[in-house]
Amino acid sequence: MSNFSLSPSPTSGFSLNLQNPTKTSYLSFSSSINTIFAPLSSNTTKSFSGLTHKAALPRNLSLTCRHSDYFEPQQQQQQQPQGASTPKVFVGYSIYKGKAALTVEPRSPEFSPLDSGAFKLSREGMVMLQFAPAAGVRQYDWSRKQVFSLSVTEIGSIISLGAKDSCEFFHDPNKGRSDEGRVRKVLKVEPLPDGSGHFFNLSVQNKLINLDENIYIPVTKAEFAVLVSAFNFVMPYLLGWHTAVNSFKPEDASRSNNANPRSGAELEWNR
Protein backbone atom coordinates (compact mmCIF):
# COMPACT_ATOMS: atom_id res chain seq x y z
CA MET A 1 0.00 0.00 0.00
CA SER A 2 1.40 3.43 -0.95
CA ASN A 3 1.18 6.67 1.08
CA PHE A 4 0.82 10.14 -0.40
CA SER A 5 1.78 13.32 1.41
CA LEU A 6 1.91 16.98 0.48
CA SER A 7 4.24 19.16 2.50
CA PRO A 8 5.24 22.82 2.09
CA SER A 9 8.83 23.60 1.32
CA PRO A 10 10.47 26.96 1.94
CA THR A 11 12.60 26.66 -1.18
CA SER A 12 10.45 24.79 -3.69
CA GLY A 13 6.98 25.85 -2.57
CA PHE A 14 5.67 22.32 -1.85
CA SER A 15 6.72 18.66 -2.11
CA LEU A 16 4.49 15.74 -3.11
CA ASN A 17 5.84 12.42 -1.79
CA LEU A 18 4.78 8.90 -2.82
CA GLN A 19 6.12 6.22 -0.46
CA ASN A 20 5.62 2.45 -0.23
CA PRO A 21 6.05 1.22 3.39
CA THR A 22 6.96 -2.31 2.26
CA LYS A 23 9.87 -1.19 0.10
CA THR A 24 12.63 1.26 0.78
CA SER A 25 11.94 3.48 -2.24
CA TYR A 26 9.92 6.61 -2.81
CA LEU A 27 8.94 9.06 -5.52
CA SER A 28 9.18 12.77 -4.90
CA PHE A 29 7.56 15.52 -6.95
CA SER A 30 8.68 19.00 -6.11
CA SER A 31 8.22 22.39 -7.70
CA SER A 32 7.23 25.89 -6.86
CA ILE A 33 3.55 26.53 -6.26
CA ASN A 34 3.80 29.60 -8.37
CA THR A 35 5.43 27.61 -11.15
CA ILE A 36 2.92 24.74 -11.17
CA PHE A 37 -0.15 26.88 -10.66
CA ALA A 38 0.31 29.65 -13.15
CA PRO A 39 -2.74 31.93 -13.34
CA LEU A 40 -5.17 31.40 -16.14
CA SER A 41 -6.63 34.83 -15.47
CA SER A 42 -6.25 37.40 -12.78
CA ASN A 43 -9.85 36.94 -11.65
CA THR A 44 -10.06 33.10 -11.54
CA THR A 45 -8.95 31.06 -8.52
CA LYS A 46 -9.34 27.43 -7.41
CA SER A 47 -8.92 25.70 -4.06
CA PHE A 48 -6.29 22.95 -3.57
CA SER A 49 -6.06 21.04 -0.25
CA GLY A 50 -7.69 23.80 1.69
CA LEU A 51 -5.41 26.46 0.23
CA THR A 52 -6.54 28.99 -2.30
CA HIS A 53 -4.44 29.24 -5.42
CA LYS A 54 -5.06 30.62 -8.80
CA ALA A 55 -6.24 28.02 -11.32
CA ALA A 56 -3.33 26.77 -13.34
CA LEU A 57 -2.00 24.19 -15.73
CA PRO A 58 1.12 22.36 -14.52
CA ARG A 59 4.38 23.13 -16.21
CA ASN A 60 8.09 22.64 -15.47
CA LEU A 61 7.23 19.49 -13.46
CA SER A 62 10.26 17.56 -12.17
CA LEU A 63 10.29 13.85 -11.24
CA THR A 64 12.82 12.36 -8.85
CA CYS A 65 12.97 8.58 -8.34
CA ARG A 66 15.26 7.11 -5.70
CA HIS A 67 15.79 3.42 -5.09
CA SER A 68 17.43 1.78 -2.13
CA ASP A 69 20.41 -0.51 -2.67
CA TYR A 70 18.32 -3.22 -1.04
CA PHE A 71 16.88 -4.58 -4.28
CA GLU A 72 19.95 -4.86 -6.48
CA PRO A 73 22.04 -7.04 -4.11
CA GLN A 74 19.02 -9.27 -3.57
CA GLN A 75 18.60 -9.77 -7.31
CA GLN A 76 22.31 -10.48 -7.70
CA GLN A 77 22.12 -13.16 -5.02
CA GLN A 78 19.25 -14.86 -6.83
CA GLN A 79 21.19 -14.96 -10.10
CA GLN A 80 23.62 -17.88 -10.24
CA PRO A 81 27.06 -16.85 -11.51
CA GLN A 82 27.94 -17.95 -15.00
CA GLY A 83 30.16 -21.00 -15.18
CA ALA A 84 29.28 -22.12 -11.64
CA SER A 85 29.37 -25.90 -11.39
CA THR A 86 27.41 -28.20 -9.14
CA PRO A 87 29.35 -28.84 -5.92
CA LYS A 88 30.79 -32.30 -5.53
CA VAL A 89 29.10 -34.55 -2.99
CA PHE A 90 30.76 -37.46 -1.18
CA VAL A 91 28.59 -40.37 -0.09
CA GLY A 92 29.23 -43.90 1.10
CA TYR A 93 28.14 -46.77 3.28
CA SER A 94 30.30 -48.05 6.13
CA ILE A 95 30.30 -51.31 8.08
CA TYR A 96 32.26 -51.53 11.33
CA LYS A 97 33.11 -54.82 13.00
CA GLY A 98 35.54 -55.98 15.67
CA LYS A 99 38.47 -56.84 13.37
CA ALA A 100 37.95 -54.55 10.40
CA ALA A 101 35.89 -51.81 8.80
CA LEU A 102 34.55 -51.61 5.27
CA THR A 103 33.45 -48.49 3.37
CA VAL A 104 31.69 -48.56 0.00
CA GLU A 105 31.76 -45.49 -2.26
CA PRO A 106 30.64 -44.95 -5.88
CA ARG A 107 32.94 -43.43 -8.51
CA SER A 108 31.44 -41.61 -11.49
CA PRO A 109 32.02 -42.62 -15.11
CA GLU A 110 34.25 -40.64 -17.46
CA PHE A 111 33.26 -39.05 -20.78
CA SER A 112 35.27 -37.88 -23.77
CA PRO A 113 34.20 -34.93 -25.99
CA LEU A 114 33.52 -35.53 -29.69
CA ASP A 115 34.09 -33.14 -32.58
CA SER A 116 30.32 -32.76 -32.94
CA GLY A 117 30.11 -31.27 -29.43
CA ALA A 118 28.55 -34.40 -27.94
CA PHE A 119 30.15 -36.67 -25.35
CA LYS A 120 30.89 -40.39 -25.37
CA LEU A 121 31.41 -42.71 -22.43
CA SER A 122 35.12 -43.47 -22.20
CA ARG A 123 35.21 -45.31 -18.89
CA GLU A 124 32.47 -46.88 -16.83
CA GLY A 125 32.01 -45.93 -13.21
CA MET A 126 32.90 -48.25 -10.36
CA VAL A 127 32.34 -48.91 -6.69
CA MET A 128 35.34 -48.53 -4.40
CA LEU A 129 35.72 -50.89 -1.46
CA GLN A 130 38.11 -49.83 1.30
CA PHE A 131 39.15 -52.29 3.99
CA ALA A 132 40.86 -51.07 7.17
CA PRO A 133 42.13 -53.42 9.92
CA ALA A 134 41.21 -52.74 13.52
CA ALA A 135 43.73 -50.90 15.71
CA GLY A 136 41.81 -51.19 18.97
CA VAL A 137 38.29 -51.15 20.33
CA ARG A 138 36.23 -49.26 17.73
CA GLN A 139 39.43 -47.91 16.25
CA TYR A 140 40.72 -48.62 12.74
CA ASP A 141 44.03 -48.00 11.05
CA TRP A 142 43.09 -46.28 7.80
CA SER A 143 46.75 -45.74 6.97
CA ARG A 144 46.88 -49.49 6.29
CA LYS A 145 43.70 -49.60 4.27
CA GLN A 146 43.48 -51.79 1.15
CA VAL A 147 41.38 -50.81 -1.84
CA PHE A 148 39.46 -52.93 -4.30
CA SER A 149 37.43 -51.47 -7.19
CA LEU A 150 34.34 -53.32 -8.36
CA SER A 151 33.41 -53.06 -12.03
CA VAL A 152 29.77 -53.02 -13.11
CA THR A 153 29.99 -56.71 -14.06
CA GLU A 154 31.47 -57.62 -10.68
CA ILE A 155 28.74 -55.60 -9.00
CA GLY A 156 26.23 -57.63 -10.98
CA SER A 157 27.79 -60.82 -9.63
CA ILE A 158 27.38 -59.63 -6.04
CA ILE A 159 23.81 -58.48 -6.64
CA SER A 160 22.84 -61.91 -7.96
CA LEU A 161 24.30 -63.83 -4.99
CA GLY A 162 21.94 -66.05 -3.08
CA ALA A 163 22.18 -66.89 0.61
CA LYS A 164 24.49 -69.86 -0.10
CA ASP A 165 26.31 -68.50 -3.16
CA SER A 166 29.86 -67.16 -3.37
CA CYS A 167 32.01 -65.29 -5.89
CA GLU A 168 35.67 -64.42 -6.31
CA PHE A 169 37.45 -61.60 -8.17
CA PHE A 170 41.12 -61.25 -9.08
CA HIS A 171 42.78 -57.92 -9.88
CA ASP A 172 46.27 -57.02 -11.04
CA PRO A 173 46.58 -53.20 -10.91
CA ASN A 174 49.74 -53.34 -13.02
CA LYS A 175 48.37 -55.58 -15.76
CA GLY A 176 49.94 -54.73 -19.10
CA ARG A 177 52.89 -52.96 -17.48
CA SER A 178 56.47 -53.96 -16.83
CA ASP A 179 55.74 -54.93 -13.20
CA GLU A 180 52.70 -57.06 -14.07
CA GLY A 181 52.11 -59.82 -11.52
CA ARG A 182 53.96 -58.06 -8.72
CA VAL A 183 50.69 -56.98 -7.09
CA ARG A 184 47.80 -59.42 -6.66
CA LYS A 185 44.42 -58.64 -5.14
CA VAL A 186 41.77 -61.30 -4.53
CA LEU A 187 38.32 -60.52 -3.17
CA LYS A 188 36.13 -63.40 -2.02
CA VAL A 189 32.48 -63.07 -1.01
CA GLU A 190 31.36 -66.27 0.72
CA PRO A 191 28.32 -67.22 2.84
CA LEU A 192 28.74 -67.36 6.60
CA PRO A 193 28.53 -70.89 8.05
CA ASP A 194 25.37 -70.12 10.00
CA GLY A 195 23.66 -68.49 7.00
CA SER A 196 23.45 -65.08 8.70
CA GLY A 197 25.25 -63.20 5.93
CA HIS A 198 28.45 -63.17 3.90
CA PHE A 199 32.19 -62.85 4.48
CA PHE A 200 34.06 -60.20 2.51
CA ASN A 201 37.68 -61.34 2.43
CA LEU A 202 40.38 -59.27 0.70
CA SER A 203 43.88 -60.67 0.20
CA VAL A 204 46.66 -58.41 -1.08
CA GLN A 205 50.16 -59.52 -2.07
CA ASN A 206 52.49 -56.71 -3.04
CA LYS A 207 56.01 -57.87 -3.88
CA LEU A 208 57.09 -54.31 -4.60
CA ILE A 209 56.91 -53.40 -0.91
CA ASN A 210 57.01 -56.94 0.51
CA LEU A 211 53.41 -56.82 1.76
CA ASP A 212 51.08 -59.72 2.42
CA GLU A 213 47.78 -58.52 3.90
CA ASN A 214 44.55 -60.40 4.57
CA ILE A 215 41.49 -58.49 5.82
CA TYR A 216 38.06 -60.02 6.27
CA ILE A 217 34.81 -58.69 7.65
CA PRO A 218 31.43 -60.39 8.21
CA VAL A 219 28.44 -58.70 6.59
CA THR A 220 25.00 -59.46 7.98
CA LYS A 221 21.91 -60.10 5.86
CA ALA A 222 20.61 -56.61 6.60
CA GLU A 223 23.92 -54.96 5.68
CA PHE A 224 24.17 -57.09 2.55
CA ALA A 225 20.62 -56.06 1.59
CA VAL A 226 21.64 -52.40 1.90
CA LEU A 227 24.63 -53.02 -0.38
CA VAL A 228 22.48 -54.80 -2.98
CA SER A 229 19.89 -52.02 -2.92
CA ALA A 230 22.58 -49.34 -3.33
CA PHE A 231 24.23 -51.30 -6.14
CA ASN A 232 20.93 -51.66 -7.99
CA PHE A 233 20.24 -47.95 -7.67
CA VAL A 234 23.67 -46.73 -8.78
CA MET A 235 24.15 -49.13 -11.70
CA PRO A 236 22.58 -46.91 -14.44
CA TYR A 237 24.68 -43.98 -13.21
CA LEU A 238 27.88 -46.01 -13.38
CA LEU A 239 27.01 -46.85 -16.99
CA GLY A 240 26.32 -43.19 -17.74
CA TRP A 241 22.77 -43.94 -18.86
CA HIS A 242 21.32 -41.11 -16.77
CA THR A 243 23.18 -38.52 -18.89
CA ALA A 244 21.76 -40.02 -22.08
CA VAL A 245 18.21 -40.15 -20.72
CA ASN A 246 18.41 -36.55 -19.52
CA SER A 247 19.52 -35.45 -23.00
CA PHE A 248 16.64 -37.17 -24.84
CA LYS A 249 14.52 -34.60 -26.71
CA PRO A 250 11.42 -35.11 -28.88
CA GLU A 251 12.91 -33.09 -31.73
CA ASP A 252 15.98 -35.37 -31.78
CA ALA A 253 13.82 -38.44 -32.33
CA SER A 254 11.84 -36.61 -35.02
CA ARG A 255 14.99 -35.62 -36.90
CA SER A 256 16.32 -39.17 -36.65
CA ASN A 257 13.14 -40.70 -38.05
CA ASN A 258 12.96 -38.19 -40.89
CA ALA A 259 16.58 -38.76 -41.83
CA ASN A 260 16.23 -42.54 -41.77
CA PRO A 261 12.58 -43.59 -41.97
CA ARG A 262 13.52 -47.27 -41.97
CA SER A 263 15.81 -47.22 -38.95
CA GLY A 264 16.91 -50.36 -37.14
CA ALA A 265 14.61 -49.60 -34.21
CA GLU A 266 11.59 -49.28 -36.49
CA LEU A 267 12.40 -52.51 -38.30
CA GLU A 268 12.75 -54.29 -34.96
CA TRP A 269 9.39 -53.03 -33.64
CA ASN A 270 7.60 -53.94 -36.87
CA ARG A 271 8.52 -57.62 -36.58
Number of C-alpha atoms within 10 A of each C-alpha: 7 10 10 11 10 14 11 13 13 9 10 13 15 17 19 14 16 17 16 13 11 8 13 13 16 17 16 17 15 22 21 17 18 15 16 17 18 15 17 12 10 8 8 11 15 13 10 10 7 7 8 10 17 20 19 18 11 13 11 9 11 9 10 10 10 10 12 10 10 11 12 10 10 10 10 10 9 8 9 10 9 6 6 7 8 6 6 6 5 8 9 12 14 13 15 17 17 15 18 22 24 23 15 19 15 22 17 15 15 15 14 10 11 9 6 6 6 9 14 12 15 12 14 16 23 23 22 17 20 18 27 23 24 19 13 11 9 12 16 20 14 14 8 12 17 19 16 21 19 21 15 19 11 15 18 15 14 20 17 12 16 10 14 12 12 16 14 15 14 12 16 14 15 13 13 9 8 8 13 12 16 16 20 18 19 16 21 17 21 19 22 17 10 7 11 14 20 26 18 19 17 23 17 19 17 14 13 9 9 10 11 12 15 16 20 21 22 25 22 17 15 11 16 16 14 13 19 17 12 16 19 13 11 18 20 14 17 22 18 21 13 12 13 10 9 8 9 10 9 7 9 10 11 11 11 11 14 10 10 10 12 11 12 10 9 12 10 9 7 7 5
